[in-house]
Amino acid sequence: MGVNVLRIDKYLKVSRLIKRRTIANEACDAGRVSVNGKPVKASYDVKTGDIIEIGFGNKTVKARVTAIMDTTKKDAAGDMFELL
């Protein structure tokens, strides 16, 4: 059921790293989301192995993409990434 690439705003929502796609979009627009060390726009295509960093206020979440799925159940969302 996996797909090869997914827009980062949708990936963040499906993986539950960010709860809503609009918020994921705003975080990208504000430059708070970077992939492999470079800031990205919401339309960036995430690939397996990418390192995503998200700035939430004074803390940063860093995760490696382990799987890309279009949809997932809540309890399986954690399988899409590995926190670093």
C-alpha positions in Angstrom: 0.0 0.0 0.0 3.0 2.3 0.1 3.7 5.0 -2.4 7.2 6.2 -3.4 6.8 9.9 -2.8 4.4 12.1 -0.9 4.2 15.9 -0.5 5.7 16.8 2.8 2.6 18.6 4.2 0.6 15.4 3.6 3.3 13.2 5.0 3.5 15.2 8.2 -0.3 14.9 8.6 -0.5 11.1 7.7 2.5 10.3 10.0 0.9 12.4 12.7 4.1 14.4 13.2 1.8 17.4 12.8 -1.9 16.8 13.4 -3.4 19.0 10.6 -2.3 19.5 7.0 -3.0 23.3 7.2 -0.6 23.6 10.2 2.0 21.5 8.3 1.6 23.9 5.4 2.0 26.9 7.6 5.1 25.4 9.3 6.7 24.9 5.8 5.8 28.4 4.7 7.4 29.8 7.9 10.6 27.9 7.2 10.2 25.7 10.3 10.5 22.4 8.3 13.7 21.2 6.8 14.7 18.0 5.0 18.3 16.8 5.0 19.3 20.2 6.4 17.5 22.4 3.8 14.3 24.4 4.4 11.5 23.0 2.2 8.2 24.2 0.8 4.9 22.2 1.4 5.1 20.8 -2.1 8.5 19.0 -1.5 8.3 15.3 -2.2 9.4 13.2 0.7 11.4 10.0 0.0 12.3 7.1 2.3 15.5 7.9 4.2 15.0 11.6 4.3 15.7 13.3 7.6 13.0 15.8 8.6 13.5 18.5 11.2 10.5 20.4 12.5 10.8 23.4 14.8 8.1 23.7 17.4 8.8 26.8 19.4 11.9 26.1 21.4 12.1 22.4 20.7 13.0 20.6 17.5 11.7 17.2 16.4 14.1 15.2 14.1 12.9 12.1 12.4 14.0 9.7 9.6 11.4 8.7 7.0 11.1 4.9 7.2 7.9 4.4 5.2 5.6 6.5 2.9 1.9 5.7 3.0 -1.0 7.7 1.6 -3.2 6.8 4.5 -2.7 4.9 7.8 -4.4 4.0 11.0 -3.5 6.0 14.1 -1.6 3.2 15.8 0.4 2.4 12.6 1.4 6.1 12.0 4.5 5.7 14.2 5.9 3.1 11.7 6.3 5.8 9.1 9.2 7.4 10.9 12.0 6.9 13.4 12.7 9.6 15.9 16.4 10.6 16.1 
